[in-house]
Amino acid sequence: MRLVLRRVILTTGIGVLAGGLASYWAARFVKTLLFGLEPRDPATFAGAVVVLLAVGLLAGWLPARRAARVEPVEVLRES
């Protein structure tokens, strides 16, 4: 389970970092479309990072937990 979660965290972290950098760069293009908001608000970026990491971790943890409950001998017998 640790192996799967480690890869999920790494993949999600890389995606969040790349998306964060891209959205920080693209924020200057949508500045005129935002009303009452700053395009590069640190609280908004931090909130988005936390939510995306939590969703990624949950999306990896649920299948990893389910797979960890299966007996390897039973799986090998069925295949």
For each residue, the residues with C-beta under 8 A, 3 or more apart:
1: 4 5 64 65 67 68
2: 5 6
3: 6 7
4: 1 7 8 60 63 64 67
5: 1 2 8 9 57 60 61 64
6: 2 3 9 10
7: 3 4 10 11 60
8: 4 5 11 12 56 57 59 60 61 64
9: 5 6 12 13 53 56 57 60
10: 6 7 13 14
11: 7 8 14 15 56
12: 8 9 15 16 52 53 56 57 60
13: 9 10 16 17 53
14: 10 11 17 18
15: 11 12 18 19 52 56
16: 12 13 19 20 49 52 53 56
17: 13 14 20 21
18: 14 15 21 22
19: 15 16 22 23 52
20: 16 17 23 24 45 48 49
21: 17 18 24 25
22: 18 19 25 26
23: 19 20 26 27 45
24: 20 21 27 40 45
25: 21 22 28
26: 22 23 29 30
27: 23 24 30 31 39 40
28: 25 31 39
29: 26
30: 26 27 33 34 39
31: 27 28 34 39
32:
33: 30
34: 30 31 37 38 39
35:
36:
37: 34 41 44
38: 34 41
39: 27 28 30 31 34
40: 24 27 45
41: 37 38 44 45
42: 45 46
43: 46 47
44: 37 41 47 48
45: 20 23 24 40 41 42 48 49
46: 42 43 49 50
47: 43 44 50 51
48: 20 44 45 51 52
49: 16 20 45 46 52 53
50: 46 47 53 54
51: 47 48 54 55
52: 12 15 16 19 48 49 55 56
53: 9 12 13 16 49 50 56 57
54: 50 51 57 58
55: 51 52 58 59
56: 8 9 11 12 15 16 52 53 59 60
57: 5 8 9 12 53 54 60 61
58: 54 55 61 62
59: 8 55 56 62 63
60: 4 5 7 8 9 12 56 57 63 64
61: 5 8 57 58 64 65
62: 58 59 65 66
63: 4 59 60 66 67
64: 1 4 5 8 60 61 67 68
65: 1 61 62 68 69
66: 62 63 69 70
67: 1 4 63 64 70
68: 1 64 65
69: 65 66
70: 66 67 74 75
71: 74 75
72: 75 76
73: 76 77
74: 70 71 77 78
75: 70 71 72 78 79
76: 72 73 79
77: 73 74
78: 74 75
79: 75 76
